[in-house]
Amino acid sequence: MFRDRSDAGRRLAKPLLVYRDRHPVVLALPRGGVPVGLEVARALHAPLDLVLVRKLGAPHWEELAIGALAEGEPPERVLNEDVVRSLRVPPEYLETATAAARREIERRRGAWLAGRAPIDLHGCTAIVIDDGIATGATMKAALRATRRRGPEQLVLAVPVAAPHALAELRAEADSHVCLEAPADFEAVGQFYVRFPQLDDEDVTKLLAQSATFAPAAGR
């Protein structure tokens, strides 16, 4: 469906051009959402910022999301309550995982943004972007954390999403753009020809690229 994340970003940017004159700020979920967000920010001549979110993995099964934590004061935590109940996840595990996620979020802000404060979103259109949505836990936390920052409008934008996750997230944003929500969705990577893992250096380089075309404060 998409050659890579940059191709997905260029295609996603087209329906988002309607926000170009509405003080857009593009907020990407790292790491995979950053190359997608970069292309959208380029097309909209918008600043690129991050929504730092960390998945909370299940005990002894880190890949299974039992929730997510997004940065903020206090941080925004979203739990997959059905999964938490079915696995009988102890409350003390949740608190330990949450504390570890918060430390990692702080490390990432320092590593990727050199401690730079988030962009002020008041009066702006906040466009929250990832490379795709599977369960929706991390995106839900990101949208709720972004809403608390007071944007004029909150937009969810992704190239591809699982239909059930997209339906659940619609109420979290004022509007949404999703290019594809296929019924046979199994994983985000199945819709990309190239879907490499990104590291800290990749994120830093992509953010540096955005400084060459974006205004400093989303105006």
C-alpha positions in Angstrom: 0.0 0.0 0.0 2.8 2.4 0.9 6.5 2.3 -0.3 7.7 3.6 3.1 6.8 6.1 5.8 7.8 9.1 3.7 5.6 8.0 0.9 2.7 7.5 3.4 3.4 11.0 4.7 3.3 12.6 1.3 0.0 10.9 0.5 -1.5 11.8 3.9 -0.5 15.4 3.5 -2.9 15.9 0.5 -6.2 15.8 2.4 -4.6 17.7 5.2 -3.9 20.8 3.1 -7.2 22.2 4.1 -5.6 23.1 7.5 -2.6 24.9 5.9 -4.1 28.4 6.8 -5.3 27.4 10.3 -2.0 27.7 12.2 -1.2 23.9 12.0 1.3 22.2 14.3 2.2 18.6 13.4 2.7 16.4 16.4 4.2 13.0 15.6 4.4 9.9 17.7 7.9 8.6 17.8 9.5 6.8 16.4 7.5 5.6 13.4 5.3 8.7 13.2 8.2 11.1 12.7 9.0 10.5 9.0 5.3 10.5 8.3 4.8 13.8 10.2 7.9 15.4 8.6 6.3 15.1 5.1 3.0 16.5 6.4 4.7 19.4 8.1 6.7 20.1 4.9 3.5 20.3 2.8 1.7 22.5 5.4 4.8 24.6 6.1 4.1 23.8 9.8 6.3 23.2 12.8 7.0 19.6 13.7 6.9 18.6 17.3 6.5 15.3 19.2 3.9 13.7 21.4 6.0 11.5 23.6 4.1 8.3 24.4 5.3 5.0 25.8 3.5 1.7 25.6 2.8 -0.2 28.8 3.6 -3.8 28.1 2.0 -6.8 29.8 3.9 -8.8 32.4 6.3 -11.3 30.7 4.9 -10.2 27.3 6.2 -6.7 26.5 4.7 -6.7 23.0 1.2 -6.9 24.3 -0.1 -3.4 25.2 -2.0 -3.1 28.4 -2.0 0.6 28.0 0.1 3.7 27.3 1.5 6.8 29.0 1.8 10.2 27.4 3.9 13.1 28.7 2.3 15.9 30.7 1.8 17.2 34.2 0.4 14.9 35.3 1.1 12.3 32.6 -1.9 10.9 30.7 -2.4 7.2 31.2 -4.8 5.1 29.2 -5.3 1.4 30.1 -6.8 -1.4 28.0 -9.1 -2.4 30.8 -10.3 -5.6 29.2 -6.7 -6.8 28.8 -5.7 -5.7 32.3 -8.6 -7.7 33.8 -8.1 -10.8 31.6 -4.5 -11.0 32.6 -5.1 -10.1 36.2 -2.4 -7.5 36.1 -1.5 -6.5 39.7 -1.8 -2.8 40.6 1.8 -2.7 41.8 2.9 -3.9 38.3 1.0 -1.0 36.7 2.6 1.5 39.0 6.1 0.1 38.3 5.5 0.1 34.5 4.1 3.6 34.6 7.1 4.9 36.5 9.5 3.2 34.1 7.6 4.7 31.1 7.8 8.2 32.6 11.5 7.9 33.0 11.9 6.8 29.4 9.7 9.7 28.1 11.9 12.1 30.0 15.0 10.5 28.5 13.6 10.7 25.0 12.7 14.4 25.3 16.3 15.1 26.4 17.8 12.9 23.6 15.6 14.1 20.8 14.7 17.6 21.7 17.6 18.6 24.0 15.0 19.4 26.7 13.1 21.9 24.5 9.6 22.6 25.9 6.6 21.5 23.8 5.2 24.1 21.3 2.3 26.2 22.7 -0.8 24.9 20.9 -3.3 27.7 22.0 -5.0 29.0 18.9 -3.5 26.3 16.7 -4.7 23.3 14.8 -2.9 20.3 16.3 -2.5 17.4 13.9 -1.5 14.2 15.7 0.2 11.7 13.4 1.5 8.1 13.6 2.5 5.6 10.9 -0.6 3.5 11.7 -2.9 2.4 14.5 -3.3 -1.2 15.7 -4.9 -1.2 19.2 -5.2 2.5 19.6 -3.9 2.8 23.2 -0.9 4.9 22.4 -2.9 7.2 20.1 -5.7 7.6 22.6 -3.1 8.7 25.3 -1.5 11.1 22.8 -4.8 12.7 21.8 -5.9 13.2 25.4 -2.5 14.7 26.3 -2.6 17.0 23.3 -6.2 18.1 24.1 -5.1 19.2 27.5 -2.6 21.6 25.8 -5.5 23.7 24.6 -5.4 23.6 20.7 -8.2 25.4 18.8 -8.8 22.1 16.9 -7.5 18.6 17.3 -7.0 16.4 14.2 -6.1 12.7 14.1 -4.2 11.7 11.0 -2.8 8.3 10.0 -2.2 6.5 6.8 -3.7 3.2 8.0 -5.6 1.9 11.0 -7.5 -1.1 12.2 -11.2 -0.3 11.8 -12.2 -1.0 15.4 -9.4 1.2 16.8 -10.3 4.0 14.4 -13.9 3.9 15.4 -13.0 4.1 19.1 -10.7 7.0 18.5 -13.1 9.2 16.6 -14.6 10.7 19.8 -11.1 11.7 21.0 -10.5 14.2 18.1 -12.5 17.0 16.4 -11.9 15.4 13.0 -9.8 12.7 11.5 -8.1 11.7 8.3 -7.3 8.0 7.7 -6.4 6.9 4.1 -7.1 3.2 4.7 -8.9 1.1 7.3 -8.8 -2.4 5.8 -10.9 -5.2 7.2 -7.9 -7.6 7.0 -5.8 -5.4 9.2 -3.3 -7.5 11.3 -0.3 -5.2 11.9 0.8 -1.7 10.7 3.9 -3.1 9.0 1.9 -5.3 6.5 0.9 -2.1 4.6 4.4 -0.9 4.0 7.0 -2.3 1.5 9.8 -0.9 3.7 9.1 -0.6 7.4 12.5 -0.4 9.2 13.0 0.2 12.9 14.1 3.8 13.7 16.6 4.7 16.4 17.3 7.9 18.3 19.7 9.3 15.7 17.0 8.9 13.0 14.5 10.9 15.0 17.0 13.6 15.7 17.9 14.0 12.0 14.3 14.1 11.0 13.5 16.9 13.5 16.5 18.8 12.3 15.2 18.6 8.7 11.9 20.2 9.8 13.8 23.3 11.0 14.7 24.2 7.4 11.1 24.9 6.3 8.9 25.4 9.4 8.1 28.5 11.4 9.4 28.5 15.0 6.1 28.7 16.8 3.4 27.5 14.5 2.4 30.9 13.2 
